């Protein structure tokens, strides 16, 4: 996963370099479109996520009951 700075904000997505293009692939649940940039003239990768630790489900579990103790 990479982070890129845009003129109007930031972009955080899975990225793929292919034939001089940087393809930014967002998470499917974000409902954002895949974006293509000429690389390196239109895009610069400014960071890379190497690990994430987070709780995926908060409160109730996916079956709707209380979380395990």
N, C-alpha and C positions, 0 to 999 in steps of 0.2 A: 504494500500500500504506500502511496506517495502523496505528498502535499505540494500543491503548486499555488503560487500567488497569481491572481488575475487582476486586471485593471479595476474590477468592481468587487473584489473579494478574494476568497481562497477556494481551492478545489481539493477535496480529499477523496481519492478513489484508487481502485486497482489500476495500474498503468501497464501498458505494453508498448514497446518500441518495435515498429515494423516499417521497413523501407522508408526511413526518414520521417515517419509520422509517430507522434506520441498519441496513443489511444487511451483515453481516460474512461474507465468502466466503473460507473457508480454502483452502489449496492442496489439490488433489485427492488427493495422496499422503499428506496428514496424516490422512485418514480421519475428520476432524472434520465435524460437521454445520454447515450454514449457520445463523447466529444472527441474530435480529431484535431490535432495541432501539428503544424510543420515543426520538426525538431532539428536543430535547436533554435531556429529563428523566431518562432512564435511561443515557445514554451521553455521553461527552466524548472527543473525539479529542485525544490529547496529543502526537502526533508523526506525522510523515510521512516515509517512506523516499523519497528522491529519486534514489538510485542505489545499486547493489550491484556489487561486483567480487569474484568468487569463482571457484575452480576447480570445474567441474561434475563431471569424472571424475578420480579419483585412481588412480594406479598403472596398471592395465591399461586399455586402451581398450574400447569397447563390443563389439568383435569378440572380445575375450579375449586379444589379443596384447599385447606390450610397447608402451608409449607411444612415439610418434615422438621422435627425437633432433634 
